[in-house]
Amino acid sequence: MPPKADSLFRWIEDRECEILKNTSSSWGRVLDAGTGRHSLSWLLKGDASSFIEEVVAVTGEEPLANELSIDFSPSNTPHATPLKVMTGNWQNEKFLALEKPFDVIIADYLIGAIEGFAPYYQDQICGRLEQMLAPNGRMYLVGLQPLIDPQTSLGSSDADADASKMIQHVARTRNACLLLAGRRCYREYPMEWAQRQLVQSGLSVTNTVRYANVYGLSAIIRQLEVGRRHVPMFQDADLAACMQKALDRIEKLLKDEFGSSSDAKQRKISFGFDYVIAAHKKVTSKCCDVNVREDFDTAPQFLDGGLWCLPFRLS
């Protein structure tokens, strides 16, 4: 049985189905521009896999590339879809220079991840990918709205507002651990910024969608655990000890706020959103005057063991 696609990927499938109805063609060649197990499982083992001719997947980590090449080889996928997993950096203009253009490009949280591999390149990645896109090709950019401002819905209670501040505090603390360990943090960008970048690169934005995120205790605790794993890398032992105590205090506050993980009525809070932007490469000209359809989907992304879990990030 194929893996169940999350809401974001299902939305992309729906957009492609609309195109297939008019063209009776396949997705063609697909570039997974910032690959991982989640996106490859969808592309090569999910419902969309039967429409895909070939996948080229890109990662900045060679060990991951080797693992994915084995785990998602044609012999391990239902339609024996050809797969190439490439290790490289999008800043290198020669990277993938010999590849034929792609019909579909998936940029799944790519902009947020670039900070760790190619810092300060975020404003150029859309243009770089546009060069890889065939005429009439489609690009789908998936992102997370930065957790920089209160994002609880209008009319939320004071308790929900306080809980949202705790989520932000957890994100900042986790990022502090990463920085003190000498690592770079993910840096997400707003939906409006990403849309501008696509238009400036010459693409026409055709559709957008937002999905509210619903956080439970375990999803938030996992972010603290990311911080804990980096504390042993601190250069200052005293600072590391203080940080461990701070993480313990935050975890206790979270359990007081959201309830025990064994509690059937454990509290959840809707906070922030993920988004997908669909863009199209026109054949004749780079025109920026387009009508954009935005969908506000009411189905939330549950980040607590229900559907899929995305580590939340803070700009």
Wavefront OBJ file of the C-alpha trace (Angstrom):
o trace
v 0.000 0.000 0.000
v 1.526 3.388 -0.985
v 2.371 5.845 1.797
v -0.262 8.450 2.536
v 0.735 11.876 1.224
v 0.479 14.827 3.573
v -1.840 17.741 2.814
v 0.862 19.814 1.129
v 1.854 17.059 -1.274
v -1.787 16.188 -1.951
v -2.376 19.800 -2.961
v 0.517 19.561 -5.447
v -0.943 16.311 -6.807
v -4.295 18.049 -7.312
v -2.654 20.862 -9.293
v -0.854 18.351 -11.495
v -4.085 16.396 -12.009
v -5.702 19.574 -13.323
v -2.870 19.900 -15.840
v -3.018 16.225 -16.842
v -6.735 16.528 -17.633
v -5.916 19.180 -20.233
v -2.728 17.687 -21.676
v -3.061 13.912 -21.129
v 0.643 13.815 -20.354
v 2.719 12.737 -17.362
v 4.620 14.786 -14.815
v 7.693 14.071 -16.926
v 11.131 14.573 -15.401
v 11.021 15.739 -11.786
v 13.756 17.552 -9.856
v 13.579 17.187 -6.073
v 15.766 20.218 -5.403
v 16.200 19.646 -1.660
v 15.566 15.979 -1.184
v 14.935 13.747 1.801
v 13.110 10.562 2.703
v 9.792 12.343 3.065
v 9.688 13.815 -0.425
v 11.189 10.758 -2.136
v 8.673 8.450 -0.461
v 5.921 10.589 -1.933
v 7.453 10.896 -5.419
v 8.582 7.290 -5.827
v 6.182 5.254 -3.676
v 3.049 7.387 -3.408
v 0.070 7.893 -5.701
v 2.000 10.350 -7.883
v 4.736 7.834 -8.713
v 2.851 6.291 -11.642
v 2.899 9.647 -13.480
v 6.630 10.338 -13.094
v 9.182 9.377 -15.759
v 12.375 10.088 -13.805
v 13.481 11.757 -10.572
v 16.728 13.625 -9.986
v 17.187 14.368 -6.285
v 19.673 16.831 -4.790
v 21.186 16.896 -1.311
v 24.195 18.586 0.236
v 25.060 15.507 2.303
v 26.923 12.659 0.595
v 26.106 9.995 3.241
v 22.406 10.776 2.821
v 22.743 10.604 -0.955
v 24.245 7.122 -0.710
v 21.472 5.923 1.615
v 18.688 7.329 -0.559
v 20.197 5.854 -3.725
v 19.969 2.392 -2.179
v 16.648 2.699 -0.373
v 14.821 4.249 -3.346
v 16.532 2.395 -6.175
v 14.181 1.335 -9.010
v 14.096 -2.214 -7.649
v 12.658 -0.871 -4.378
v 9.889 1.278 -5.877
v 6.532 0.102 -7.306
v 7.026 1.529 -10.810
v 10.830 1.097 -11.033
v 11.126 4.845 -11.576
v 14.660 5.868 -12.600
v 16.384 7.838 -9.821
v 19.616 9.800 -9.617
v 20.624 11.241 -6.238
v 23.217 13.982 -6.656
v 25.377 15.630 -4.002
v 26.179 19.268 -4.624
v 25.640 22.933 -3.860
v 23.285 25.147 -5.824
v 25.819 27.976 -5.606
v 28.029 26.023 -8.010
v 26.855 27.097 -11.471
v 28.350 23.937 -13.014
v 26.266 21.679 -10.770
v 23.715 19.786 -12.932
v 24.723 21.951 -15.899
v 24.563 18.944 -18.235
v 21.087 17.854 -17.124
v 18.169 18.256 -19.511
v 15.463 20.697 -18.339
v 12.909 19.403 -15.861
v 9.147 19.415 -16.292
v 8.427 19.698 -12.546
v 10.623 21.045 -9.751
v 9.814 20.398 -6.092
v 11.476 22.786 -3.619
v 10.355 21.199 -0.347
v 11.474 23.525 2.485
v 14.573 24.200 0.398
v 14.827 27.919 1.116
v 14.826 27.328 4.867
v 17.534 24.674 4.584
v 19.847 26.746 2.378
v 21.190 28.649 5.392
v 23.046 25.510 6.473
v 24.629 24.780 3.093
v 24.746 28.013 1.082
v 24.129 30.970 3.418
v 23.086 34.271 1.829
v 22.041 32.462 -1.369
v 18.327 32.459 -0.590
v 17.558 35.394 -2.885
v 19.136 33.607 -5.857
v 17.830 30.057 -5.536
v 14.561 30.680 -7.419
v 16.453 32.108 -10.385
v 18.882 29.193 -10.268
v 16.032 26.682 -10.369
v 14.194 28.613 -13.089
v 17.175 27.899 -15.349
v 16.603 24.165 -14.785
v 12.901 24.332 -15.683
v 11.606 23.432 -19.143
v 9.227 25.774 -21.001
v 5.726 25.228 -19.603
v 7.356 23.575 -16.596
v 5.966 23.905 -13.073
v 7.692 24.664 -9.799
v 6.197 24.014 -6.362
v 7.820 25.840 -3.478
v 6.959 24.552 0.004
v 7.813 26.655 3.043
v 7.047 27.443 6.669
v 5.917 30.913 7.678
v 8.565 32.207 10.139
v 7.591 32.041 13.800
v 8.587 35.634 14.470
v 5.263 37.192 15.451
v 2.226 35.902 17.326
v 0.255 33.835 14.814
v -2.708 32.622 16.835
v -6.033 33.082 15.098
v -8.282 36.078 15.671
v -10.326 35.654 18.814
v -7.889 33.235 20.452
v -7.923 33.092 24.228
v -5.203 34.578 26.409
v -4.159 31.014 27.257
v -3.595 30.229 23.569
v -1.627 33.448 23.164
v 0.589 32.435 26.092
v 1.052 28.951 24.635
v 2.076 30.426 21.289
v 4.744 32.484 23.043
v 6.050 29.281 24.608
v 6.363 27.698 21.161
v 8.392 30.690 20.021
v 10.543 30.468 23.157
v 11.247 26.793 22.471
v 12.287 27.625 18.901
v 14.641 30.377 20.084
v 16.164 28.137 22.756
v 16.693 25.311 20.279
v 18.362 27.727 17.849
v 20.579 29.059 20.640
v 21.789 25.503 21.267
v 22.589 25.055 17.589
v 24.497 28.330 17.384
v 26.485 27.653 20.559
v 27.388 24.252 19.123
v 28.798 25.956 16.033
v 25.931 24.960 13.741
v 23.781 27.106 11.455
v 20.037 27.276 12.024
v 17.343 26.885 9.430
v 16.014 30.249 8.315
v 12.517 30.296 6.903
v 11.127 33.141 4.786
v 7.585 34.534 4.587
v 5.200 33.395 1.897
v 5.054 36.889 0.364
v 8.866 37.031 0.112
v 9.020 33.630 -1.609
v 6.298 34.659 -4.038
v 8.221 37.831 -4.967
v 11.363 35.799 -5.600
v 9.534 33.468 -7.974
v 8.093 36.394 -9.942
v 11.456 38.182 -10.080
v 13.027 35.022 -11.496
v 10.601 35.173 -14.428
v 8.005 32.643 -13.306
v 4.247 33.196 -13.162
v 2.701 32.391 -9.785
v -0.586 30.588 -10.443
v -1.803 29.158 -7.119
v -0.984 29.309 -3.433
v -2.274 27.527 -0.350
v -1.809 27.795 3.405
v -2.228 25.006 5.953
v -2.529 25.817 9.638
v -0.177 23.894 11.924
v -1.527 22.265 15.069
v 1.063 21.579 17.767
v 0.820 19.100 20.609
v 3.240 18.409 23.440
v 5.348 15.726 21.754
v 5.965 17.843 18.643
v 7.233 20.720 20.784
v 9.304 18.465 23.047
v 11.050 17.085 19.962
v 12.385 20.563 19.293
v 13.860 20.701 22.796
v 15.501 17.343 22.090
v 17.162 18.839 19.016
v 18.683 21.424 21.339
v 19.732 18.820 23.911
v 21.614 16.807 21.281
v 23.779 19.833 20.562
v 24.560 20.848 24.148
v 27.520 18.390 24.451
v 29.147 20.290 21.558
v 29.349 23.537 23.578
v 32.908 24.727 24.165
v 32.041 26.008 27.655
v 31.136 23.219 30.107
v 29.541 25.624 32.606
v 27.375 27.121 29.888
v 26.369 23.620 28.774
v 25.301 22.718 32.318
v 23.218 25.893 32.600
v 21.581 25.209 29.260
v 20.608 21.677 30.307
v 18.907 23.101 33.386
v 17.129 25.691 31.245
v 15.888 22.959 28.904
v 14.604 20.979 31.883
v 12.695 24.024 33.158
v 11.149 24.664 29.754
v 10.086 21.030 29.422
v 8.349 21.184 32.806
v 6.536 24.381 31.810
v 5.402 22.737 28.582
v 4.001 19.723 30.412
v 2.183 22.014 32.822
v 0.769 23.993 29.895
v -0.148 21.161 27.500
v -0.662 18.223 29.841
v 1.093 14.877 30.103
v 1.806 12.934 26.916
v -0.322 10.106 28.350
v -3.303 12.411 28.830
v -6.040 11.599 26.304
v -7.228 15.215 26.488
v -3.795 16.681 25.950
v -4.011 20.244 24.759
v -3.175 21.289 21.207
v -2.798 24.740 19.722
v -3.097 26.072 16.181
v -0.073 28.250 15.486
v 1.449 29.459 12.227
v 1.166 27.792 8.851
v 2.957 25.984 6.064
v 2.467 27.099 2.482
v 2.870 25.932 -1.102
v 3.347 28.277 -4.056
v 2.745 26.942 -7.564
v 4.602 28.703 -10.375
v 4.706 28.215 -14.152
v 7.400 28.943 -16.736
v 5.849 30.631 -19.737
v 7.066 29.804 -23.216
v 7.161 33.263 -24.779
v 7.856 35.952 -22.215
v 8.597 36.604 -18.586
v 5.382 38.372 -17.632
v 4.662 39.254 -14.045
v 0.995 40.229 -14.510
v -0.836 37.086 -13.454
v -3.980 36.186 -11.600
v -3.103 34.205 -8.505
v -5.616 31.892 -6.860
v -4.995 31.489 -3.150
v -6.542 28.639 -1.213
v -7.001 28.903 2.541
v -7.362 25.272 3.475
v -9.035 24.679 6.800
v -7.563 21.194 7.203
v -4.670 21.570 9.663
v -1.304 19.858 9.608
v -1.180 17.955 12.910
v 2.367 17.976 14.203
v 1.917 15.447 16.960
v 1.919 11.861 15.820
v -1.318 12.163 13.846
v -0.073 12.916 10.363
v 3.469 14.004 9.655
v 5.810 15.982 11.830
v 7.764 18.942 10.543
v 10.378 20.465 12.854
v 9.296 24.059 13.298
v 11.891 26.715 12.698
v 12.462 30.296 13.693
v 13.828 33.025 11.473
l 1 2 3 4 5 6 7 8 9 10 11 12 13 14 15 16 17 18 19 20 21 22 23 24 25 26 27 28 29 30 31 32 33 34 35 36 37 38 39 40 41 42 43 44 45 46 47 48 49 50 51 52 53 54 55 56 57 58 59 60 61 62 63 64 65 66 67 68 69 70 71 72 73 74 75 76 77 78 79 80 81 82 83 84 85 86 87 88 89 90 91 92 93 94 95 96 97 98 99 100 101 102 103 104 105 106 107 108 109 110 111 112 113 114 115 116 117 118 119 120 121 122 123 124 125 126 127 128 129 130 131 132 133 134 135 136 137 138 139 140 141 142 143 144 145 146 147 148 149 150 151 152 153 154 155 156 157 158 159 160 161 162 163 164 165 166 167 168 169 170 171 172 173 174 175 176 177 178 179 180 181 182 183 184 185 186 187 188 189 190 191 192 193 194 195 196 197 198 199 200 201 202 203 204 205 206 207 208 209 210 211 212 213 214 215 216 217 218 219 220 221 222 223 224 225 226 227 228 229 230 231 232 233 234 235 236 237 238 239 240 241 242 243 244 245 246 247 248 249 250 251 252 253 254 255 256 257 258 259 260 261 262 263 264 265 266 267 268 269 270 271 272 273 274 275 276 277 278 279 280 281 282 283 284 285 286 287 288 289 290 291 292 293 294 295 296 297 298 299 300 301 302 303 304 305 306 307 308 309 310 311 312 313 314 315
